[in-house]
Amino acid sequence: MLDVLIKNGRVVDGSGNPWFKADVAVTEGRIVQVAHAIGTEAKEVIDAEGLIVAPGFIDMHTHSDLRVFKHPEEDAKLMQGITTALLGQDGLSVAPLDDANKEPMMRRVSGLLGTYLTEWHWNTVGEYLDAIDAVKPATNSLTLVPHGAVRAMALGWENRAATPAELERMKAILAQAMEEGGVGFSTGLIYPPGMYADRTELVELCRVAASYGGFFVVHMRNEADYVLDSIREVTSICLEADCPLHISHLKVAGRRNWGRAGELLALLDEVRSRGLEVTFDQYPYVAGSTMLDAVIPPRFHTGGTKKLLENLRDPAIREEIRQVQENIKPERWENWVDTCGWENVMVNAVISDKNRFAEGKSIAEIAKETGKTPLDAVCDLLIEEDDAVTMTIFYGSEDDVKEIMQSEYMTLCSDGIVGGKPHPRVYGTCARFLGKYVREEKVLSLPQAIRKMTSLPAQRLGLQDRGLIREGMVADITIFDPARVEEKGTYAEPNQYPEGFRYVLVAGQLALKEGKLTGVRAGRALRRRN
């Protein structure tokens, strides 16, 4: 007897091929048969008439590194069909990390990853993955090895190049983390301490990652005025290191840069023609989200979060920051204030009730309401919240989003940061992609879209047994109604589940049934295969 039999569905198998009518049989966590009609009895029969049967979706950029411990039910993922997610992004995550750097990293990532835990009971990547397994999560997780943590252990949070001995220490830490299951190496070149690395450091670390079959995932130094220069920087690093490259959330930011998506894609085509394996992820929105402190110029972050907050208390430094932000004293950095304006920077989440009023409001609105300048409003929020503030930034154009989406190198991501009034992508990414861009606007065909959510990310991650509806594959399966799939959340009211997702299987077990969570938690931490 089968465990699960999915009958009468339209199978979009993840390969990019058109749908076909088939039954799908599941036993002991794997797909055992895909055929036109399967008559074998099953413990659970799902009638998928009129529904799409697809591989479970893979989210290529998430920030649930700590949330999984408090919310192992993973509702935000399952309710939109996600069965696997990639953690350890932007060079800022929780392992590997020695005891001396846990408190500084906790403060650094509080806005990005949340404040779900007061203690981190692990040091190595292996121990972290074991900790995820111990809570029996509902979905699967993989992790990148974060540059910021590796660098902090070798030379702290200083703004300088690593010495040869420090670089060797970083390489050894990275090698161990890859051996313990890391799938790649990540950095964020707008975030301390990763932003302080020189080219030599990045090349050498990418060589280590590549030697273990890994790849380099990078939040580039600039996604606005200098986006082409930023692409050239990271592609040249990977060409020299002979390391595959995956660019985080590729975009074109700032009205003055709208319409340049074709230039970015042409540059990636040219680099691929030179033999560099390049992919990227994208969330299907014209706004992004990150820590509010990203509006503060890089040099004021030197020394870590404690030093940053000390700087923000100094009126003279605030004035210097204002002059940099307003281009009175220009510096080459990702200046969101100049690119988008305070009216397009919105606070998502704070941790204190005192400042709860700020959630969902722009900095311009908060400044008006409090009688402060925009910069003073930002600095005061960061100080009072101990830096644990996230923001949404409205920067993009729909035309650029659509053009980037059509690239064959694109994989889907949510870049989900949960808390307060988060970016609606936390709950709605997959529904928006399938509803708005596939069904309504026909930017992509359904098979093309599903490939970007399944087999292509599985290929990038080295997941040989996921991402396709094929006999022998792990039975991570998402079943949805293509006519009804729809994002419900908005920027004003983002914490809403989407519609249209009917069933989700993780390792052959029903985690979502008839649109409702079952409480089954069959996920686990996936490790890079040696």
N, C-alpha and C positions, 0 to 999 in steps of 0.2 A: 504493500500500500504506500502511495505517495504521501508526503507531508502536506504539500500544497499543489493544487492544479489550477492554473490560470487559463480559463477557456474563452474563446471567441474574441480575443483582443486583436488590435492592430499593433503588431510588433514593429517598433522603430529600434533597430538592434544596436545603435551606437556607431555603426560603421560609416554612416552617411548615405547608406542605401535607402531606397523608398520603403515605406511600410509594407508588411505582408501579413496576411491573416494566419494566425497559428495559436496553438495551445502551448503552454510552457509548464513543464513538470519540475517540481523541486523536491529533493530528498536529502536529508542530512546536510543542509546548508548550501547545497549546490544545485545548479540547473542540470537535470539528468536527461531531459528530452525537450526538443522544440520541433513540433510537427503539426500538420494541418488538423489532425483530430487525434486526441489521446483519450482512450477509453478506460484507462486504469483508474481504480478507485483512489480517493485521497481523503485524508483527514479534514482538509479544508479546501473547499472549491470556491473560486472567485469567478463570477461571471463578468468578464471585461468587455461585453458587447458595447460598442460605441466609444470605448476607452483606448488610450495609448498605453502600451506596455513597453517600458524603456529600462535601460540599466539605471541603477541608483545614481543620482547626480553627485558629482565631485566638486566641491567648493575649493578653488585654488588659492584663496587668500581669506583667512578668518583670524579672529582674535579671541577665540574661546579657550585659550591656553589655561586660564584659571576658572572660568565659568563652569567648565565641565565638572569640577569638583563639587560645586554647590547645586548645579542643575544637570545631573547626568542624564536626565530624561531627554535633553537636547530638543526641546519643543520647537525652537526657532528654526532648526534645521529640518526636522522630520516633516513639519507641516508644509514645507515647500519642496519635499522630495529629495533632500540632501541626505546621503548615507555616509559620505566620507569627506573629511575636511583637512586642509593643510594648515598647520600651526607654525609658530616660530618665526613670524614675519618681521620685516623691517629691521632686522638685527636686534630686536628688543623682545626678549622672552625670558623664560624662567630657568632654563637649563641649557648647558652646564653652568654651574655657579658655585663658587666657594662661599663659606659662611661669612667672610669679611665683606662680600659684595651683595649679600642678600638684601640688607636694609636699603642701600642706595638704589638697587634695581627695583625693589618694591615701590619706592617713591617715584622712580623714573617711569614705570609702566602703569601707575595707578589709574591714569586717565585712559590709557589704551586697553589694558587688560582687566581693569576693575580691581576692587579691594575685597575680593571674595574670601581670601585666606589671610590670617595674621601670621602664619608660619608656613614655610615651604620645607616639607620634610623630605627633601632630596637634594643631591648635589649634581649628579651626573645625568646625562640624557637617558641612559638605561634605567636609572632609578625613577626619573620622571615618567617615562613610558610605563614602567611597572605601577606607578601610582595611579595613572589613568586606568589601567586594567583593573586595579583594585576597587574602583568605584563602579565598575560594570556599566560603562556608558551605553547609551542607546544607539550611537553612531560610531563610526571609525575615525581615528585621528592619525595623521602622520606629522612629523615635525622636522623643520629645518633647524640647522645649528646657527644660533644668532650671533652675529659678529660683535654686537655691543657687549654681550656677556663674556665672550672669549677675550675681547680686548681689556675689559675691566679687570679680569683676573691677572692679566699679564702686566698692565701698566696703569691701572686705575682709570680715572676719568679726565686725564690730562689732554690738553690740546697741543699735541706734538707728535712727531714721527716716532715710531717704535725703534728701539735699538736692535741690533742683530740678535742679541740674546732674547729680548722680549718677543721678537718675531718668531724665533724658534719655539719659544714657550707657547705662543698662540697656535702655531702649526701642530704642535703635539696635542694641545687641548682639542683642536678641531679634528685631528685624526682619531682620537679616542671616541669623540662624540659620533663620528661617522661609523666607526666600528660597532658602536652600540645601537645603531639603527637610524641615525639622522639621514634624511634623503637628499639633503643639499645644504648650501651655505647661504645665509641671508644677510643683507645689510640695508640700512637706511641712511642714505647720504645727506639727508636733511636733519637727522637726529644725532645727538651726542650719545655715546662717544664715537659711533661709526663715522660721523662726518669728519673726524680728525685724521682718518687714515690716509696715507699717501698711496700713490700708484703701486709702488713696490710691495707694500703690505697686501693690497688687494690681489695683485697678481699671484703672489706666493700662496695666499690662502685659497684662491680659486684653483691653483694647481693641486693642492691637497684634496679639495672636494672632488675634483675631476678624477683623481687617482683612485677614488673609492666608488666611481660610477655616479657621483653626484653632479649637481649643477648649481649655478649662481643665481640667486633671486635678489633683485635689487629695486628698492625705491630710489629712483634716480635723484640726482642733485637738484634738478630743476625740471618742471613740467610745463613751464610757461614760456617766457621770452627766450630762454636758452635751452629749450627742450632738445633741439637737434644736436647741440654741443654735448648735452648730457647723454644722448644715445651714442654719440661717437666715443665718449669717454668709456662707457661700460662695455661697448662692443670691442673696443681696442684692447681693454683689459682681458676680456675673454678670448680674443684671438691670440694674444700673447700666451695666455695660460692654457690654451687648448681646452677650454671649459665651456660646456653649453650654458646659454644665457636665457633666463626667464625674467622679463621686465614686469614689475608690479603695476597694476592698474594704469595701463597706457592711456594717456589723455592729452588734450590740448587745452591749456588753462588760460583764461583771460580773454576778454572780448577782442583785444587787439591782435590776438593770435588765432581767432576763429577762422576756419577754412584751411588750416595747415595740416590736417590729418593725412592727406595724400603725400606730403613731404616726408612725414614720419614713416609711413608704410613703404615708400620708395627706398628710403635709407635702409630699412630692415631687409627688403628684398636684395639690395646690393650687398649687404653684409652676408646674407645667406649664400649668395652666389660665390662668395669667397671662402665658403666652407664652414661658417660658424652656425651651429644649431641655435636658432633663436625662436622663442615663443613668448607670449605675454598673456596676462589676464586683464579683464575689464569688467567693471560693474556697469549695468545699463542705466546710468543716470547722468545728469549734467551737474551734479553736486557731489562733493566728496566729504570725507569726515576723518578727523584725526585729533590729536591733542591740541588744546588751545595754545599751549606754549610755543607751537610752531610759528606763531606770528612774531615771536621775539627773535632778532637776528642771532646767528650761530655763536658769535664770539661771547655773547653774554651767558651762554650755557656752560662755558668752561668751568670744570670743577664739579659738575653734577647738579642735581636738583637743589640741594641745600644752598650751594653758592648762587644759583640762579635766583632763588627767592630772596636771598640777601641783596643781590643786585637790584631787584625790583623794588626794594624798600627805599632805595637811595634816589631822591628827587633829581640829582644831577645825572644819574644814569638813565632815569626815565626820560629826561629831556634828550639825551644822546640817542636813545632808542627811537624816540619820536622822529628825530631828524633823519635817522637811517630809514625808517618806515616811509616817511614822506619824500624820500629821495632828495632831501636837502644835502645830506652827506651820503651819496650813493655807494652801495656795496653790492657785489654780485652774489645774490642769494635768492631763494624763492620767497619773494616779498609779496605775501598774500594781500597785504593792506593796499599796496600800490596796484596790484593786478586786479583785485576784485572790489575793494572798498569795504568799509566797516558795515555797510548796510547788507552786505552779502556774506557776512560771517555770523553764524547763529550758534548759540550755546545749546548743546545737547543735554549734558549731564553734569551735575555737581554732587558732592557727597553730604553737604550740610543742609538742614532745613532752612537756615538763615538765607541762603542764596537760591532756594528752590524757585523763586520768582523768575530767575534768569533763564530757566530751561525753556527752550522754544522761542526765545527772543534773539534778535540780532544785537550785535554790540552797539550799533547806532541807537537802537531802542533802549537798551540798558543804560547807555550813557545819558540819554535824555531823561529817563525815568529817575536816575540817581543824581542828576545834576553834575556829573563828572565828564571829563574828556573821555573819548573812547579808550585811549591808552591807559588812563588811570583806572577805568572800569575793568579792563583786562588785568592789569597788574594786581589790583585789589582782589579780584576773583581768584587769581592764581595763588596769591599769598594765603587768603582765607581758606581755600580748599586744599592747601598743601600740594598744589599743581594738578590735582585730580579733576580736571575739567576737559571735556571734549567739545568739539565744534563741528558744524557742517559748513562747508564753503560752496557757494554757488558760483561756478567758474566757467561752465562749458556751453557748447551749442549742440543741439540735437543732430545736426548734419555731421559733425565730427564724430559723435558717438556712433552713428549708424555706419559711417565709412570704416571706422576702426573695427566695428563689430563684424564686418563682412570679410575681414582678413582671414585667410586659412590658418594663420598662426595664433588666432585668438581663442582663449579659454575663458569660461565664465567664472566670476568670483563675486562674493558678497562684500568682502572687506568689512564684515559685520563687527561693530563695537556696540555691545549691549549696555543699556543703562539710561535712566532718565527718559528723555524724549529722543531716542537715537535716530540716526538716518533710517528712512524706511526700508533701505536695502537689507537690514538685519532680518526682516520677516518676508520681504517681498521680491527679492532679486529674481528668483527662478520664475515666479508667476509673471512678473513684468516682462521678462525676456520672452516667455512663451506666449503671453497674451498680447501685449502691446506691439512687440517688434516682429513676432512671427505671424500670429493670427490676424491682427488688425492692420499693421502697416506693411507686412510682407517683405521686410528687410532681408529676411532669411527664410529658407524653407524649413519645415519642421525637422527633417533628417539632418540638415546642416546644423541647426541649433542643438539638437540632441548630441551630435558628435562633439561639439564644443563643451558639453557638460559631462561627457562620459569617456569615450575611448581616447580622445586627444589628451585630456588631463591624466588619464590612466597611463598612457604611453609616456608622458613627461615624467611621471612619478615612478615609473618602473613597476607598475602594478600589472602583472601578467595575467592575473586571474579575475580582474574586474574591468568594468567599462563596456562590456558587450553582452548581449543576450545570446549566449552560445552554450552548447552542452559542455559541462565540465567547469564552467565559471562559477565563482561564488555567487549565490543568489541574493545580491543586492539589487532590488528591483523597485521601480517607481511606476505607479499606474495612475493616470490622470485623465480628466475630461478636457480634450483640446478646445471644445466649444465654450467651456465655463471657466477655465483657468484665468484667474484675475488677481492682481494685487489690490489689497484693500487699504493698506496703510498710506498715510500722507505725511508730509513734513510736520504738519500741525498735530496729527494723531497717528504716530507711526506704529504703535504697539498693537498691531492687528494681524491676525493670521490671514493668509490669502485663501481664495476659494479654488476649488477644482481638483485638488489632490485627494484621491480616494483611498489608495493603498500604498504602503511602503513596506518592503521586506528588507531586513538586514540579516545577512547570513541565513536566509531562508525562513526567518521568523517575522511574523506580522507585528511591526511597530506602529503602523497606522492602519486602521480598518474602518472602512466606510467614513473616512474623514475625521476619525477620532483617534487620539493616542491610546494605545493599549496598555502602556506601562512596561512592555517587553523591552529589555535592554540587552541586545545581542551584539553590540559593537565592541571594538577593542582598539588598542594601539597597534598600528601596523609599523613594522620596522623594515628599513632598507635591506634588500637581500644581498648578501655578500657574494 
